[in-house]
Amino acid sequence: MSSNIMVHIIGTLATLVMFLIISAATVSYVASMTQAVISSQLEEVAAEVSSTAVDLTVLAVNSKSESLVLEKTINIPTTVSNSPYSVLLVESGGVWQVMARLNAQPTVSGEAALWSGNSPTINMVQSTVSSGEPLIVRCQKTTVGDSPSLTIQLFGG
């Protein structure tokens, strides 16, 4: 009779351990998938801001005006998965990029490249804009002598 009780105890404990392991693996997998979805949404925001900055730069370069300021307001989502985030214009390893990252978890982010290398005619101003307010992309063109100079910057509206 005592061997039957031991078999049931061992079987019950093994079942509980298996449920705990499966539960932990499921929680880990769901957290990983959630992080991937949030990163994808942040990448979409960064791509939209990057595309706008490139468009304004092309318009300014092709303009015959010697001095000009182009601005475009982008309505970005106030949160991503109910979490506030920031949009940054940063230089990393010789590449200028737009980065959107969660405020609470800066490792969860999405990036979109603008251009690589240093250009003597394009000046980037490192800037950060928090979500929840309209984002303004500004491109300012000035001409000194015969060479144009462009300045790209992000602002919160």
N, C-alpha and C positions, 0 to 999 in steps of 0.2 A: 504494500500500500504506500509506503514512504517513497518508493521509486516512482510511482505515478505522480505524486505531488511534486517531486523534483523535476520531472519531465515537463509538467505544466508550468512550473515557475520559470524554467529555462526557456521554454517556448514563448511564454508571455514576455519575458525580458528581451528576447531576440526580436519579437514583433515590435515592441516599443522602440528599441534601438533602430530598427529599420525605418519605422515611421519618422523618427527624429532625423535620421540621415536624409531621407527623401524630402522632408519638410525644409531642412537647411539648404539642400541643393535647389529646391524650387524657389525659395526666397532669393538665393544668390542669382539664379537665372533670371528671375523677374526683375531684380534690381539692375542687372546688366542690360537687359532689353530696354528698360525704362531710360537708362542713361544713354543708350544708343539713339533712342527716339528723340530725346531732348537735344543731344548733340546735332542730330539732323535738322531739327527746327532752328537751332542757333546758327547752323551753317547757312540755312536759307536766308535768315536775317542779314548775316554778314555778306552774302552774295548780292543781295539787293542793294545794300549800301555801297559795296564795291563797284557794282555796275553803274550806279548813279555817279560816283566819283569819276569813273573813267569817261562816262558820257559828257560830264561837265568839262573835263580836261580837254577832250577832243573838240568840243564847241569853242572853248577859249583859245586853243591853239589855232584853229581855223578862222577865228574872227580877225577882221582887219583892224579892229580897234586896238589902240596902244594900251589903254587902261580900261579894265572891265572887272566887274564882280558878278559872278553867277552863283545863285543859291537855289537849292531845291529842298523842300520839306518832304520827308518820308515819314509816313505814319507806320511805325513799327508796333508790334503787339506790346501791351503793357507788361505781360508776363509770359513765360513759357512754362507750361505745366504748373501753373500757380506759383512760380518762383520768379522774383525780380532778377534782372540781368543787366549787364552793361555792354555797350558797344565801344570798342577801342580802335584807334588808328595807331598802329605800332610798327616798328622796324625790328626785324629779327633775322639775323644772319644775312644781311644785305638785301632782304626782301621786305617791301612794304606790304602790309596786309591789314584787312579789317578783321577784327576778332570780336565775337559775341560770346560772353561767358557768364555763367551763373554767379551772382554775388555771393551766395552761401557756399558754393563749391566751384572755385575758380578752375579746377581741373576739368570740369565739364564745359566744353566750349566748341565753337564752330568757327572756322576761318575761311577767308576768301582772299586770295592774293590780288594785289593791285598791280605792281610791277617790281622787277628785281633790279638791283644795281642802283648806284647813285647817279642821278641826272643833274647836270649843272643848271638846268632850267626849271626843274620841279622841286619845290620845297614842301616837305610834309611837316605838319605840326602835330606832334603826338597829342592825342586828346582822348577823353573818356566821356561818354554820355550815358546816363542811367536810363533804363526803360521807364515807361510811364509818362514820358513827355515826347513831343514830336522831335525828330532828329533832323537837323539841318546840315546839309553838305554844302560847303562854300568853296568855290574856286576863284581865286583872285589873280588877275593877269596884270602885270606892269611891264613896261618896256623901258629899258635903260640902254641908250644908244640904239644899236640895231638888234640886241638880243632880248627876247621876251623872258620873263620870269613868272612862274606860276606857283601859287601857294594853295595847298589843299588843307582843309580843316573841318572837323566835325563840331557842331554846337548842339546844345539842347534848347528846345524852343519853349 
